[in-house]
Amino acid sequence: MPVQDFHVNQAMKSILSRDNPIFKQLKKLSESARERRKAGQALLDGIHLIEACVASGYEPGMLVVSEQGMGNPEIAALLSRVDSPQIIAVPNALFAELSPVETPTGVLAVIDIPQPEVPVNPSFALVLEDLQDPGNLGSVLRSAAAAGVQVVWLSPGCVDAWSPKVLRAGMGAHFVLPIVERADLIETANGFPGVTLAACLKGEPLYGIDLQGPVAFMIGNEGAGLSPALQAAATKRFTIPMPGAVESLNAAAAAAICLFERVRQTGERPD
């Protein structure tokens, strides 16, 4: 069925050309962190992520649907219940150019990037320095949201938190977790009202540290780890005991272990 034959919503518009200015802007949002920062917008891919966004109180400014997506009952239901001022229909080939995955989901949303409300004196925080892998960062944010972290600070060298791949890996964490990008981590560590713990290859064993007070974990780059300057700014250096034949963990795995050890020690439960 050609795009121009759709009559699902009177507000729907069709884009049939790569030269369309709306398509060009969507392409920039899908590919460029600089453009996302300039526009203050991000592109969400897939029903789950869009629904997580809406459930958290954010409404998309635009929904983009492929020809194939228009035939999907779940997407049709999404279009009928999400209050978006603009719905754009595009051919499958053009949609594939915007989607971050090999098998496009059929629906995208444009949102204004939320402005984080950072607690004045957070008691549970995460500091990330120069994480480069989008999947790693998204997984870390997902774990942080699940563990009850109150704020995440990212260094200027981290991958863009609002890139489509990070958003997909975060699975909605972005909408329930204050994320501060391009932060001065030394200043952040020095101003944190509690213990700052730097993950290192050599340090105190994690499981012997009292984590029941205000804590900020600091996790570094996948290859280089934390910079010497940030290690020096920490209250303590710690290591995760690893009796096996490897000397380090994936950043996402290390972060999850640390965060949930704190949950275990505090005995925190959902409200």
C-alpha positions as a printed NumPy array, in Angstrom:
array([[  0.   ,   0.   ,   0.   ],
       [  1.592,   3.359,  -0.939],
       [  2.076,   5.93 ,   1.798],
       [ -0.231,   8.436,   0.141],
       [ -3.164,   6.003,   0.488],
       [ -3.115,   6.073,   4.311],
       [ -6.066,   7.858,   5.928],
       [ -5.597,   6.863,   9.576],
       [ -5.358,  10.392,  10.952],
       [ -6.297,  13.728,   9.417],
       [ -3.19 ,  15.311,  10.947],
       [ -0.927,  12.848,   9.133],
       [  1.493,  14.14 ,   6.541],
       [  3.486,  12.152,   4.006],
       [  7.166,  12.504,   3.119],
       [  8.217,  10.888,  -0.133],
       [ 11.608,  12.515,  -0.774],
       [ 14.994,  12.739,   0.922],
       [ 14.982,  16.413,  -0.045],
       [ 12.104,  17.162,   2.311],
       [ 13.386,  19.487,   5.09 ],
       [ 11.629,  17.458,   7.805],
       [ 13.345,  14.285,   6.614],
       [ 16.702,  16.064,   6.531],
       [ 16.248,  17.215,  10.122],
       [ 15.215,  13.717,  11.247],
       [ 18.319,  12.322,   9.566],
       [ 20.501,  14.788,  11.465],
       [ 18.865,  13.834,  14.768],
       [ 19.484,  10.153,  14.068],
       [ 23.171,  10.62 ,  13.226],
       [ 24.594,  13.69 ,  14.956],
       [ 25.144,  14.311,  18.678],
       [ 25.985,  17.899,  17.834],
       [ 22.647,  18.363,  16.08 ],
       [ 20.784,  16.768,  19.005],
       [ 22.431,  19.184,  21.415],
       [ 21.757,  22.13 ,  19.102],
       [ 18.079,  21.248,  18.634],
       [ 17.581,  19.961,  22.188],
       [ 15.813,  16.957,  20.697],
       [ 16.259,  13.193,  20.443],
       [ 14.815,  10.385,  18.335],
       [ 13.114,   7.424,  20.024],
       [ 12.883,   4.115,  18.179],
       [ 10.17 ,   1.559,  18.85 ],
       [  6.868,   1.144,  20.664],
       [  8.364,   0.222,  24.067],
       [ 10.604,   3.272,  24.257],
       [  7.87 ,   5.658,  23.142],
       [  5.417,   4.208,  25.658],
       [  8.031,   4.5  ,  28.434],
       [  8.489,   8.136,  27.496],
       [  4.756,   8.855,  27.558],
       [  4.266,   6.941,  30.829],
       [  6.86 ,   9.215,  32.429],
       [  4.901,  12.321,  31.457],
       [  6.675,  13.357,  28.257],
       [  4.742,  13.794,  25.019],
       [  6.447,  13.375,  21.622],
       [  6.449,  16.41 ,  19.359],
       [  6.306,  14.163,  16.297],
       [  5.658,  10.525,  15.42 ],
       [  7.176,   9.001,  12.28 ],
       [  5.66 ,   5.822,  10.843],
       [  6.751,   3.6  ,   7.988],
       [  4.423,   2.035,   5.434],
       [  4.957,  -1.345,   7.083],
       [  4.428,   0.144,  10.525],
       [  1.022,   1.465,   9.559],
       [ -0.139,  -2.121,   9.199],
       [  1.008,  -3.061,  12.697],
       [ -1.956,  -3.151,  15.164],
       [  0.272,  -2.138,  18.112],
       [  1.574,   0.891,  16.241],
       [ -1.931,   1.82 ,  15.116],
       [ -3.073,   1.662,  18.75 ],
       [ -0.097,   3.788,  19.783],
       [ -1.006,   6.447,  17.219],
       [ -4.563,   6.58 ,  18.513],
       [ -3.612,   7.143,  22.175],
       [ -0.46 ,   9.285,  22.02 ],
       [ -1.2  ,  12.986,  21.878],
       [  1.341,  14.1  ,  19.254],
       [  0.803,  17.313,  17.275],
       [  2.355,  15.849,  14.134],
       [  2.352,  12.4  ,  12.517],
       [  4.586,  11.757,   9.517],
       [  4.245,   8.765,   7.177],
       [  7.288,   7.729,   5.141],
       [  8.079,   4.889,   2.719],
       [  9.903,   1.893,   4.148],
       [ 13.161,   2.764,   2.379],
       [ 13.297,   6.261,   3.854],
       [ 12.333,   4.992,   7.302],
       [ 15.21 ,   2.495,   7.198],
       [ 17.625,   5.401,   6.742],
       [ 16.407,   6.913,  10.012],
       [ 16.202,   3.752,  12.107],
       [ 19.254,   2.733,  14.21 ],
       [ 18.515,  -0.998,  13.824],
       [ 18.862,  -3.416,  10.913],
       [ 15.219,  -4.47 ,  11.22 ],
       [ 13.241,  -1.219,  11.65 ],
       [ 10.445,  -1.233,  14.208],
       [  8.162,   0.929,  12.078],
       [  7.717,   3.883,  14.424],
       [  9.926,   6.72 ,  15.699],
       [  9.232,   9.71 ,  17.909],
       [ 10.887,  13.102,  18.239],
       [ 11.033,  14.45 ,  21.791],
       [ 12.491,  17.459,  23.537],
       [ 15.371,  16.206,  25.683],
       [ 14.252,  16.43 ,  29.334],
       [ 16.125,  18.846,  31.564],
       [ 17.355,  16.937,  34.625],
       [ 16.204,  17.914,  38.103],
       [ 19.232,  17.032,  40.216],
       [ 18.678,  16.471,  43.968],
       [ 20.44 ,  19.054,  46.126],
       [ 22.152,  16.405,  48.281],
       [ 21.894,  13.038,  46.503],
       [ 22.651,   9.984,  48.62 ],
       [ 23.164,   7.543,  45.746],
       [ 24.934,   8.653,  42.591],
       [ 26.979,   7.41 ,  39.655],
       [ 29.889,   9.135,  37.925],
       [ 30.893,   7.888,  34.453],
       [ 34.115,   8.93 ,  32.758],
       [ 34.607,   8.574,  28.998],
       [ 32.366,   5.548,  28.339],
       [ 32.42 ,   5.097,  24.567],
       [ 30.192,   2.131,  23.788],
       [ 26.491,   3.068,  23.371],
       [ 25.328,  -0.35 ,  24.509],
       [ 27.468,  -0.135,  27.635],
       [ 26.183,   3.305,  28.559],
       [ 22.562,   2.343,  27.956],
       [ 22.937,  -0.788,  30.083],
       [ 24.595,   1.203,  32.875],
       [ 21.751,   3.724,  32.864],
       [ 19.209,   0.896,  32.957],
       [ 20.921,  -0.653,  35.986],
       [ 21.188,   2.748,  37.664],
       [ 17.475,   3.396,  37.251],
       [ 16.625,  -0.074,  38.559],
       [ 18.878,   0.327,  41.606],
       [ 17.41 ,   3.69 ,  42.585],
       [ 20.343,   5.932,  41.665],
       [ 19.321,   9.566,  42.068],
       [ 21.63 ,  11.178,  39.507],
       [ 24.219,  10.15 ,  36.898],
       [ 27.032,  12.51 ,  35.914],
       [ 28.774,  11.951,  32.556],
       [ 32.099,  13.404,  31.479],
       [ 32.395,  15.36 ,  28.194],
       [ 34.197,  12.32 ,  26.75 ],
       [ 31.211,   9.973,  27.165],
       [ 29.165,   8.894,  24.175],
       [ 26.013,  10.99 ,  23.687],
       [ 23.462,   9.732,  26.221],
       [ 20.587,  10.625,  23.88 ],
       [ 21.842,   8.783,  20.813],
       [ 19.343,   6.248,  19.415],
       [ 21.546,   3.28 ,  20.364],
       [ 21.998,   4.42 ,  23.969],
       [ 18.276,   5.094,  24.249],
       [ 17.419,   1.612,  22.993],
       [ 19.828,  -0.038,  25.442],
       [ 18.507,   2.125,  28.298],
       [ 14.954,   0.832,  27.697],
       [ 13.284,   3.864,  29.267],
       [ 15.821,   4.639,  32.006],
       [ 16.38 ,   8.11 ,  30.531],
       [ 12.888,   9.202,  31.561],
       [ 13.129,   8.268,  35.25 ],
       [ 16.782,   9.116,  35.938],
       [ 18.401,  12.57 ,  36.042],
       [ 21.319,  12.47 ,  33.57 ],
       [ 23.842,  15.312,  33.594],
       [ 26.059,  15.328,  30.514],
       [ 29.368,  17.14 ,  29.985],
       [ 29.917,  17.475,  33.72 ],
       [ 33.162,  18.509,  35.413],
       [ 33.75 ,  15.248,  37.259],
       [ 36.531,  16.534,  39.525],
       [ 34.254,  19.325,  40.713],
       [ 31.412,  16.837,  41.05 ],
       [ 33.505,  14.445,  43.151],
       [ 34.788,  17.229,  45.37 ],
       [ 31.275,  18.541,  45.975],
       [ 29.542,  15.218,  46.614],
       [ 28.117,  15.063,  50.182],
       [ 29.348,  11.562,  50.943],
       [ 31.855,   8.874,  49.984],
       [ 33.153,   8.778,  46.409],
       [ 34.395,   5.354,  45.33 ],
       [ 36.705,   4.907,  42.335],
       [ 36.642,   1.545,  40.548],
       [ 40.255,   0.424,  40.013],
       [ 42.267,  -2.744,  39.456],
       [ 43.886,  -2.28 ,  42.868],
       [ 41.949,  -1.095,  45.894],
       [ 39.819,  -2.228,  48.807],
       [ 37.495,  -5.167,  48.076],
       [ 34.031,  -3.797,  47.299],
       [ 32.236,  -6.191,  49.636],
       [ 34.151,  -4.966,  52.679],
       [ 33.184,  -1.307,  52.265],
       [ 30.272,   0.202,  54.184],
       [ 27.887,   1.552,  51.531],
       [ 24.958,   2.517,  53.754],
       [ 25.599,   6.252,  53.744],
       [ 25.679,   8.673,  50.794],
       [ 27.712,   7.004,  48.038],
       [ 28.84 ,   7.921,  44.533],
       [ 30.432,   5.179,  42.438],
       [ 32.895,   6.25 ,  39.756],
       [ 33.328,   4.027,  36.695],
       [ 35.846,   4.729,  33.931],
       [ 36.479,   4.123,  30.251],
       [ 36.117,   0.564,  28.942],
       [ 39.837,   0.275,  28.156],
       [ 41.714,   2.873,  30.201],
       [ 39.54 ,   2.933,  33.307],
       [ 39.378,   6.067,  35.458],
       [ 41.874,   8.864,  34.892],
       [ 44.56 ,   9.359,  37.586],
       [ 43.056,  12.768,  38.38 ],
       [ 39.607,  11.356,  39.105],
       [ 41.091,   8.49 ,  41.114],
       [ 42.952,  11.036,  43.206],
       [ 39.716,  12.964,  43.817],
       [ 37.964,   9.87 ,  45.204],
       [ 37.519,   9.118,  48.894],
       [ 38.488,   5.486,  48.312],
       [ 39.644,   3.216,  45.546],
       [ 37.991,  -0.183,  45.36 ],
       [ 38.094,  -3.331,  43.303],
       [ 35.571,  -6.07 ,  42.582],
       [ 37.024,  -9.424,  43.708],
       [ 37.529, -11.674,  40.675],
       [ 38.953, -15.109,  41.514],
       [ 38.751, -16.196,  37.865],
       [ 41.263, -15.88 ,  35.061],
       [ 40.313, -12.354,  33.913],
       [ 41.476,  -9.087,  35.436],
       [ 38.612,  -6.756,  34.519],
       [ 34.885,  -6.654,  33.811],
       [ 32.753,  -4.988,  31.18 ],
       [ 31.87 ,  -1.475,  32.417],
       [ 28.142,  -2.268,  32.421],
       [ 28.667,  -5.455,  34.446],
       [ 30.967,  -3.703,  36.919],
       [ 28.496,  -0.866,  37.428],
       [ 25.601,  -3.274,  38.026],
       [ 27.582,  -5.233,  40.636],
       [ 28.495,  -2.043,  42.502],
       [ 25.026,  -0.525,  42.433],
       [ 23.254,  -3.628,  43.625],
       [ 25.803,  -4.292,  46.362],
       [ 24.72 ,  -0.941,  47.738],
       [ 21.065,  -2.   ,  47.398],
       [ 21.875,  -5.223,  49.236],
       [ 23.589,  -3.43 ,  52.099],
       [ 20.891,  -0.816,  52.582],
       [ 18.06 ,  -3.317,  52.199],
       [ 16.159,  -0.829,  50.065],
       [ 12.866,  -1.97 ,  48.635],
       [ 10.452,  -0.345,  46.18 ],
       [  7.788,   1.895,  47.734]])
